[in-house]
Amino acid sequence: MRVVSRRGACCCDAPAVLYWYSPENVAIEEQPRWSHVYPRQDEILANLVALARRRGVVDHCQFDTEVRAAAWTGTHWELDTSSGGHRARFLICAAGQLSRPVIPAIPGRESFGGAQFHSARWDRSVSYAGKRVALIGNGASGVQIAPAIAPEVARLEVFQRTPSYILPRMDRPYTDEVEP
């Protein structure tokens, strides 16, 4: 998720210990040293990038490129992309399920005068300070967005089809005495 409030409050919806790597593949000294039980988005990203750089993976990645077609030849992938044709031994699809958002048909939405956007197309220019905000949906993105913007808004209303049954996020910082 790319949503980050000014205070960096958006975080993972799972405890940090679930983001440790297999000890057979990553030595204990390379394991993440998370700052909180529920790590913040920027911390997760920095950790993943650092590991990819240490392991030399980044040099073999093609970012911000649309794959238009992919065909397996039996020995390699033939790719048609927005940057031209490529051959690859490995193809990792990392688009995510929200890369092409579906906007629900809500009567009157077209006449609404305020800002409106899907979490996959987050508008960082929007200020929430003192505003009434409607958040539609309560999936993984919704449960991260709501606590991140709630301290800024005058009123936050969450609209959902089916309630999620979740426990309170018992987040706390890790200290030298208390580690994962």
KOLGU-238342 format. One line per 2 residues: number of its first residue (from 1); their letters; for each residue x negated, y, z of N, C-alpha, C, O, CB. Coordinates in steps of 0.1 Angstrom, whole numbers, plus 2048, in hexadecimal, padded with zeros to 3 digits. Atoms other than C-alpha are relative to their C-alpha. Glycine has a CB too. Example, Ala and Ser with C-alpha at 12.3 -4.5 7.8 and 13.67 -1.06 7.14 Angstrom:
BEGIN
1 = AS = 7F7,7F4,800,785,7D3,84E,7F7,80C,800,7ED,80C,807,80A,800,80C  809,7F5,800,777,7F5,847,808,80B,808,803,816,809,7FC,805,7F2
% end
This chain:
BEGIN
1 = MR = 7F8,7F4,800,800,800,800,7F7,80C,800,7ED,80D,807,809,800,80C  808,7F4,801,7F3,822,7F7,805,80C,808,800,817,807,7FE,804,7F2
3 = VV = 7F9,7F5,7F9,809,837,80E,7F8,803,80D,7F5,7FA,815,80E,7FC,804  807,7FC,7F4,7F5,84A,829,806,80D,804,806,817,7FC,7F1,800,7FD
5 = SR = 7FC,7F3,7FB,803,865,83F,7F4,809,803,7E9,804,802,809,7FF,80C  80B,7F7,7FD,7EE,883,848,7F8,7FB,80C,7EC,7FD,80D,805,80E,803
7 = RG = 807,806,7F4,7E6,871,869,7FB,7F2,7FD,7F6,7EC,806,809,801,80C  805,80E,803,7DE,850,857,808,7F6,808,802,7EB,80B,7F2,7FF,803
9 = AC = 7F8,809,7F7,7FB,83F,86A,804,7F3,7F9,807,7E9,800,80C,807,805  7FC,80C,807,804,826,84F,7F6,7F5,803,7EA,7F8,802,803,802,7F1
11 = CC = 809,80A,7FD,7F6,805,857,806,7F2,7FC,811,7F2,7F6,7FD,7FF,80F  7FC,80D,804,7F8,7E0,851,80C,7FC,808,80E,800,813,7F5,7F6,801
13 = DA = 7F4,805,7F8,818,7CE,85B,7FC,7F2,806,805,7EB,80A,80C,7FF,7F7  805,80D,7F9,803,7B0,868,7F4,803,808,7EC,80C,805,7FD,7F5,7F5
15 = PA = 80C,7FE,7F8,7E9,7AE,883,7F3,7FE,7F9,7F2,7F6,7F0,801,7F7,80C  80D,800,807,7C5,7B4,879,7F9,7F3,800,7F2,7F0,7F6,7F7,80A,808
17 = VL = 807,80D,800,7B9,791,883,804,7F8,7F4,7FD,7EF,7F1,803,7F9,80D  7FC,807,80C,7CC,784,865,7F8,804,7F4,7F9,7FE,7E9,80F,802,7FD
19 = YW = 808,7FB,80B,7B4,798,84F,7F2,7FC,802,7E9,801,7FB,801,80F,7FF  80E,806,7FF,795,784,85A,7FF,7F7,7F4,809,7F1,7F0,7FE,7F9,80E
21 = YS = 803,808,80B,785,771,83E,7FC,7F2,805,7F9,7F0,810,7F5,806,7F7  803,80E,7FC,77F,74B,83E,7F1,800,805,7E8,805,7FE,802,7F7,7F4
23 = PE = 80E,800,7FB,760,745,854,7F7,7F8,7F7,7EB,7F9,7F8,800,7FA,80E  809,808,809,753,72C,83A,7FB,809,7F5,7F0,806,7EF,808,7F5,7F9
25 = NV = 804,7F7,80B,751,749,821,7FA,80D,804,7F2,813,7FC,80B,802,7F7  804,7F3,7FC,74A,768,835,7FB,7FE,80F,802,7FA,818,80B,80B,800
27 = AI = 807,802,7F3,731,768,853,807,809,80A,80D,813,806,7F1,804,7FF  7F9,7F9,7F5,73E,775,875,7FB,80F,800,803,817,803,7FD,7FA,80D
29 = EE = 805,7F3,800,728,794,872,806,809,7F4,805,815,7F4,7F1,801,7FF  7FA,7F9,80B,73A,79D,851,80F,802,802,816,808,7FA,7FD,7F9,7F3
31 = QP = 7F1,7FF,7FE,75D,799,860,803,80F,804,7FB,816,80A,804,7F7,80B  7FB,7F2,7FD,771,7BA,864,7FF,802,80F,802,7F9,817,80E,802,7FB
33 = RW = 800,7FB,7F2,76D,7CD,884,80B,80A,801,809,816,800,7F2,806,806  7F5,7F7,801,790,7DC,885,801,809,80C,7FD,805,817,80D,7F7,7FF
35 = SH = 7FE,7F7,7F5,798,7FA,89A,80D,7FE,808,80E,803,813,7FF,80F,7FA  7F3,802,7F9,7BC,7F0,8A2,805,7F2,7FD,801,7EB,7F4,80A,80B,7FA
37 = VY = 7F9,80D,803,7D2,7D1,8A4,806,800,7F2,805,7F7,7EB,80B,7FE,80B  7FA,7FF,80E,7E4,7DE,885,7F7,80B,7F9,7F9,817,7FB,80F,805,801
39 = PR = 809,7F6,807,7C9,7EE,86F,807,80A,7F7,811,806,7F1,7F5,7F8,7F9  7FB,7F5,809,7CF,80E,85C,7FD,7FD,7F2,7F3,7F6,7EF,7FB,80E,804
41 = QD = 802,802,80E,7D2,80E,836,7F2,803,7FC,7EB,7FB,7F4,80A,808,7F8  80D,7FC,805,7B1,821,831,7F5,7F6,806,7EB,7F4,7FF,7FD,80E,804
43 = EI = 809,809,7FA,79F,809,848,800,7F2,7F9,7F5,7EC,7F7,803,7FE,80F  7FF,80C,808,7AC,7EA,836,7F9,801,7F3,7F1,7F9,7EF,80E,7FC,7FE
45 = LA = 806,7FE,80E,7A2,7F8,814,7F1,801,801,7EA,7FB,7F9,806,80D,7FA  80F,7FE,7FF,77F,803,820,7FA,7F2,803,7EF,7F0,7FE,7FD,80A,80C
47 = NL = 806,80D,7FD,779,7E0,82E,800,7F7,7F4,7F6,7F1,7F1,808,7F9,80B  800,809,80C,784,7CE,80E,7F6,805,7F6,7EF,7FD,7EF,80E,801,7FA
49 = VA = 80A,7FB,80A,76F,7E6,7F8,7F2,7FD,805,7E9,7F9,7FD,802,80F,7FF  80E,803,7FB,750,7E1,80F,7FD,7F2,7FD,7F2,7EF,7F9,7FF,804,80F
51 = LA = 803,80E,802,753,7BC,80D,7FE,7FD,7F1,7F5,7F5,7ED,80C,7F7,806  801,802,80F,758,7BC,7E7,7F3,806,7FB,7EC,800,7F3,80C,807,7F9
53 = RR = 80D,7FA,804,739,7D3,7E3,7F5,7F7,805,7EC,7F4,7FE,7FF,80E,806  80B,809,7FB,724,7BD,7FA,7FE,7F3,7F8,7F3,7EE,7F6,803,7FD,80F
55 = RG = 801,80C,808,72D,79F,7E6,7FF,801,7F1,7FF,7F7,7EA,80D,7F8,803  802,7FE,80E,728,7AF,7C4,80D,7FF,7F7,80B,7FD,7EB,7F6,7F8,7FB
57 = VV = 7F3,802,807,74D,7AB,7BA,804,80D,7F8,809,80B,7ED,80B,7FC,809  7FB,7F3,807,754,7D0,7B1,7F9,802,7F3,800,807,7E9,7FC,80C,809
59 = DH = 807,7FE,80D,73A,7D0,795,807,7F7,7F5,804,7FA,7E9,7F2,7FC,801  7FA,809,80A,74F,7B5,783,80F,803,7FF,816,7FB,7F8,7FE,7F2,804
61 = CQ = 7F2,7FD,801,771,7C6,787,803,80B,7F6,7FB,814,7F4,805,804,80E  7FB,7F5,809,784,7DB,76E,80D,806,807,817,7FF,807,803,7FA,7F2
63 = FD = 7F5,7FA,7F9,79A,7F3,781,808,80A,7F7,804,80E,7ED,7FB,808,80C  7F7,7F6,807,7B7,80A,775,802,7FD,7F2,801,806,7E9,7FB,80E,802
65 = TE = 7FE,805,80E,7BC,7F5,756,80C,7F8,7FF,80E,7EE,806,7F3,7F9,7FB  7F4,808,802,7DD,7E8,749,7FD,7F4,7F8,7F7,7F6,7ED,80B,808,7FA
67 = VR = 801,80C,808,7DC,7C4,73D,80D,7FE,7F9,818,7FC,7FE,7FD,7F3,809  7F4,801,808,7F4,7C2,720,803,7F2,7FD,80F,7EE,7FB,7FE,808,7F3
69 = AA = 7FF,80E,803,7EE,79D,718,7F4,7F9,805,7E9,7FE,805,803,7FE,7F1  80A,808,7FC,7DA,781,726,802,7F2,7FB,80E,7EC,7FD,7FE,800,810
71 = AW = 7FE,80D,805,7D4,75F,716,7F4,7F7,804,7E8,7FC,802,802,800,7F0  80B,80A,7FC,7C0,741,723,7FD,7F8,7F4,805,7F2,7EE,805,7F8,80D
73 = TG = 805,807,80C,7AB,731,708,7FC,7F2,803,7FA,7E9,7FA,7F5,807,7FA  805,80C,7FC,7A1,713,71C,7F3,801,807,7EE,7F8,80E,800,7F6,7F5
75 = TH = 80D,7FD,7FA,780,722,726,7FF,80E,806,7F6,810,80E,7F5,7FE,7F5  800,7F3,7FB,787,746,72C,80D,808,7FD,815,802,7F5,7F4,808,7FA
77 = WE = 7F4,7F7,803,7A1,762,72C,7FD,80A,7F5,7F2,810,7F5,804,807,80D  800,7F5,80B,7A7,778,70D,80A,80A,805,816,807,806,803,7FA,7F2
79 = LD = 7F8,7F6,7FB,7B4,799,719,802,80C,7F6,7F8,810,7F0,7FB,805,80D  7FD,7F3,807,7C5,7B6,707,803,80A,80B,80D,809,812,80C,7FE,7F5
81 = TS = 7FE,7F6,7F5,7C2,7D4,71E,800,80E,7FA,7FE,811,7EE,7F5,7FF,80A  800,7F1,804,7C6,7FA,71D,7F2,805,7FD,7F1,810,7F7,807,808,80B
83 = SG = 80E,7FC,804,7A0,7FC,71A,7FA,7F8,7F6,7EE,7F8,7F3,7F7,800,80D  805,808,80B,79D,7E3,6FE,801,7F1,803,807,7ED,80D,7F2,804,7FD
85 = GH = 800,80E,7FE,797,7BE,6FB,7F5,7FB,809,7EA,801,809,7FF,7F8,7F3  80A,805,7F6,785,7AA,716,801,7F1,800,80C,7EB,7FE,802,806,80E
87 = RA = 800,80F,7FD,77B,786,71D,7FC,7FF,80F,7F4,807,814,7F6,7F8,7F7  803,802,7F2,77A,77A,741,801,7F1,804,80A,7EA,7FF,80A,809,808
89 = RF = 7FF,80D,7FB,774,75A,753,80B,7FF,80B,811,7F5,80D,7F2,7FB,806  7F7,7FF,7F5,78A,765,770,80A,80C,7FD,805,816,7F8,7FA,801,80D
91 = LI = 7F6,7F5,800,7AA,77A,770,808,800,80D,80E,7F6,810,80A,7FE,7F3  7F9,7FF,7F4,7B8,787,790,80B,80B,7FF,808,816,7FC,7F6,803,80C
93 = CA = 7F4,7F7,801,7DB,797,78F,802,806,80D,805,800,817,80D,7F9,7FB  7FE,7F8,7F3,7DC,7B2,7AA,809,80C,7FF,807,816,805,7F2,804,805
95 = AG = 7F7,7F5,802,7F8,7C7,79E,809,803,80C,80D,80E,80F,809,7FE,7F4  7F7,7FE,7F5,80E,7C1,7BC,80F,800,7FC,812,804,7F0,7FD,80C,808
97 = QL = 7F2,800,804,834,7BD,7BC,806,80D,7FF,811,80E,7F9,807,7F7,80A  7FA,7F3,801,83A,7E2,7BF,7FA,809,7F6,7FC,815,7F5,7FF,807,80E
99 = SR = 807,7F8,80A,825,7ED,7A2,80A,805,7F6,807,810,7EF,7F6,7F7,7F8  7F5,7FB,809,845,7F1,78D,80D,801,809,815,7F8,809,802,7F7,7F4
101 = PV = 7F5,7FF,7F6,85F,7FE,7A6,80E,800,7F9,80F,804,7EE,7FF,80D,807  7F2,800,804,884,7F8,7A2,807,80A,809,808,809,815,806,7F1,802
103 = IP = 7F8,7F6,7F9,899,816,7AC,80E,7FC,800,814,7FA,7F5,7FE,80E,7F9  7F2,804,7FF,8BB,80D,7B8,80A,80A,7FA,807,816,7FA,804,7FD,80E
105 = AI = 7F6,7F7,805,8DA,81C,7A7,809,805,80C,811,7FD,811,809,7F8,7F5  7F9,7FA,7F4,8E7,833,7C3,809,80B,7FA,803,815,7F5,7F6,805,80B
107 = PG = 7F8,7F5,806,905,848,7B9,7FC,80D,806,7FA,80F,812,80F,7FD,804  804,7F2,7FC,8FC,86D,7BB,7F1,802,800,7ED,80E,803,806,803,80D
109 = RE = 80F,7FE,7FE,8D6,867,7BB,7FB,80A,7F6,7F2,812,7F9,7F9,7F3,7FD  805,7F7,80A,8D2,87B,79B,803,80F,803,7FC,818,7FE,806,7FD,7F2
111 = SF = 7FD,7F2,7FC,8E1,89A,7AB,7FA,804,80D,7FB,810,811,810,802,801  807,7FD,7F4,8CC,898,7CA,7F5,80A,7FD,7ED,808,7F4,7FB,7F4,807
113 = GG = 80A,7F5,803,8B6,8B8,7CC,7F3,7FE,807,7E9,805,804,806,80C,804  80D,802,7F9,89B,8AB,7E3,7F6,7F6,7F9,7FA,7F1,7EF,802,7FB,80E
115 = AQ = 80A,80A,805,87C,896,7DD,805,7F2,801,80B,7EF,80C,7F2,802,806  7FD,80F,7FF,882,871,7D6,7F6,7F8,7F7,7F3,7FC,7EC,80F,7FE,7FB
117 = FH = 80A,809,807,869,856,7CC,800,7F3,807,803,7F1,813,7F3,807,800  803,80E,7FB,861,831,7D1,7F3,800,807,7EA,808,803,801,7F6,7F4
119 = SA = 80C,801,7F8,846,827,7E9,7F4,7FD,7F6,7E9,800,7F9,801,7F6,80B  80B,803,80A,832,81A,7CA,7FC,80C,7F8,7F2,80B,7F2,805,7F5,7F7
121 = RW = 803,7F4,807,832,83D,7BC,800,80C,80A,806,816,808,80A,803,7F4  800,7F7,7F4,82B,850,7DD,7FC,80E,7FB,7F2,80F,7F4,7F7,7FB,80B
123 = DR = 803,7F2,803,82C,876,7D9,7F9,806,80C,800,80A,816,80C,808,7FC  807,7FB,7F4,811,883,7F1,802,80F,801,7FE,815,80C,7F1,7FD,7FE
125 = SV = 7FE,7F2,7FF,81B,8A7,7E9,80C,804,809,80E,80F,80D,801,806,7F3  7F4,7FE,7F8,83B,8A3,7FD,7FD,802,80E,7F6,7F9,814,80B,7F5,7FD
127 = SY = 801,7FE,7F1,83C,8B1,820,80D,7FC,806,818,7FF,802,7FD,80F,803  7F4,805,7F8,854,8A1,839,803,808,80C,80D,806,812,7FD,7F1,804
129 = AG = 7FF,7F8,7F3,84F,8BA,855,80E,806,801,812,80F,7F8,7F5,80A,801  7F3,7FA,7FD,872,8C3,863,80B,7FC,7F6,815,802,7F7,7FE,80E,800
131 = KR = 7F6,803,809,885,8B2,847,808,7F4,804,804,7EC,80C,7FA,7FD,7F2  7F8,80C,7FF,8A1,899,846,7FC,7F6,7F5,7FC,7FA,7EA,810,803,800
133 = VA = 805,80A,80A,894,879,835,808,7F3,801,80B,7EE,80B,7F1,7FD,803  7F9,80D,801,8A6,85A,829,7F6,7F6,7FA,7F0,7F9,7F0,80D,801,7F7
135 = LI = 809,80A,805,891,83B,825,809,7F4,7FD,810,7EF,805,7F5,7FC,80B  7F8,80B,804,8A2,820,811,7F8,7F3,7FF,7EE,7F2,7F7,807,803,7F2
137 = GN = 807,80D,7FF,896,7FD,819,7F8,7FF,80C,7F3,809,812,7F7,7FF,7F4  807,802,7F4,885,7ED,836,7F7,7F4,7FF,7F4,7ED,809,80A,7FE,80B
139 = GA = 80A,80B,802,86C,7D4,827,7F3,805,806,7F2,80E,80D,7FF,7FD,7F1  80D,7FD,7FA,847,7D5,82E,7FC,80F,7FE,7F6,815,807,7F6,7F7,7F9
141 = SG = 804,7F2,802,843,7F8,81E,809,809,809,803,812,80F,803,804,7F1  7F7,7F8,7F8,861,806,831,7FC,800,80F,7FC,80A,815,80E,7FB,7FF
143 = VQ = 804,800,7F2,855,7FA,853,7F2,806,802,7EE,809,80E,7FF,7F1,805  80C,7F8,7FF,834,80B,84C,802,80F,7FE,7FC,817,805,7F5,7FB,7F6
145 = IA = 7FD,7F2,803,842,82B,83E,807,807,80C,804,812,810,808,801,7F3  7F7,7F9,7F6,85C,832,859,7F7,805,80C,7F9,811,810,80A,7F6,805
147 = PA = 808,7FB,7F5,843,834,877,7F6,80A,7FC,7F2,812,804,7FA,7F5,807  80B,7F6,804,82A,848,862,806,80E,7FE,800,818,801,7FA,7FB,7F3
149 = IA = 7FA,7F3,803,843,864,859,809,804,80B,80C,810,80C,807,800,7F3  7F7,7FC,7F6,85A,863,877,7FC,80B,809,804,814,80C,803,7F4,809
151 = PE = 803,7F4,7F7,846,87B,88D,801,80D,7F9,801,818,800,7F2,7FE,805  800,7F4,807,847,895,872,80E,805,7FC,810,811,7FB,7F8,7FF,7F3
153 = VA = 7F3,7FD,806,86B,894,867,80A,805,80B,808,802,817,806,7F4,7F9  7F5,7FC,7F7,88A,8A5,877,809,7F4,803,80E,7F2,80E,808,80C,7FB
155 = RL = 7F7,80B,7FF,89F,886,871,7FC,7F5,7F6,7F9,7F9,7EA,80F,804,7FF  803,80B,80A,897,864,861,80B,7F6,801,80E,7F1,80B,7F2,7F9,804
157 = EV = 7F5,80A,801,8B3,84D,855,7FB,7F5,7F7,7F6,7F8,7EC,80D,807,7FB  804,80C,807,8AB,82A,84A,80C,7F9,7FB,815,7F5,803,7F7,7F7,808
159 = FQ = 7F5,807,806,8C3,819,832,7FB,7F2,7FB,7F1,7F1,7F5,806,808,7F4  805,80D,803,8C1,7F4,82E,80C,7F7,7FD,817,7F9,801,7F9,7FA,80C
161 = RT = 7F6,80A,803,8D4,7D7,81F,801,7F5,80B,80C,7F3,811,7FD,7F9,7F3  801,80A,7F6,8C9,7BD,838,7F6,804,80B,7EB,807,807,7FD,7F2,7FA
163 = PS = 80A,7FC,7F6,8B9,7C5,859,7F4,7F6,801,7F6,7EA,801,807,801,80E  80C,809,7FD,896,7B8,85F,7FF,7FE,80F,802,807,817,7F3,807,7FA
165 = YI = 802,803,7F1,890,7A7,880,7F1,800,803,7EB,7F6,800,807,7F3,803  80F,7FF,7FD,86E,7B3,88B,7FE,804,80F,808,809,815,7FA,80B,7F7
167 = LP = 804,7FD,7F2,85D,7B7,8AC,7FA,80E,800,7F5,813,7F6,7F7,7F6,806  807,7F4,7FF,84F,7D8,8B9,7F1,7FE,7FC,7EB,7F4,7FF,801,806,80E
169 = RM = 80E,801,804,82C,7DE,8AA,7F8,804,80C,7F7,810,810,7FD,80A,7F4  808,7FE,7F3,816,7DA,8C9,7F2,804,7FC,7E8,7FD,7FF,800,7F4,809
171 = DR = 80D,7FC,804,7FA,7EE,8BA,7F8,806,80B,7FD,80D,814,801,80A,7F4  809,7F9,7F7,7DC,7F9,8CE,7F2,800,7FA,7EF,7F7,7F1,800,7F9,80E
173 = PY = 80D,801,805,7B8,801,8C7,7F8,7F5,806,7FA,7F1,811,7F9,80E,802  80A,809,7FB,79D,7E7,8CA,7F5,807,807,7F1,812,802,7FB,7F6,7F5
175 = TD = 80C,7FA,7F9,781,7EF,8E2,7F5,7F6,801,7F7,7EA,7FD,804,805,80F  80B,80A,7FF,75F,7DF,8E9,804,7F5,80A,800,7EA,808,7F4,807,806
177 = EV = 7FC,80A,7F6,770,7CD,906,80B,7F7,7FA,80C,7EB,7FE,805,806,80D  7F5,808,806,78E,7C1,8F2,7FF,801,7F1,802,80B,7EA,80E,806,804
179 = EP = 802,801,80E,787,7B5,8CF,809,7F5,7FB,80E,7ED,803,7F1,7FD,7FC  7F8,80A,805,79B,79F,8B8,7FA,7F2,801,800,7E8,7FD,804,802,7F1
% end
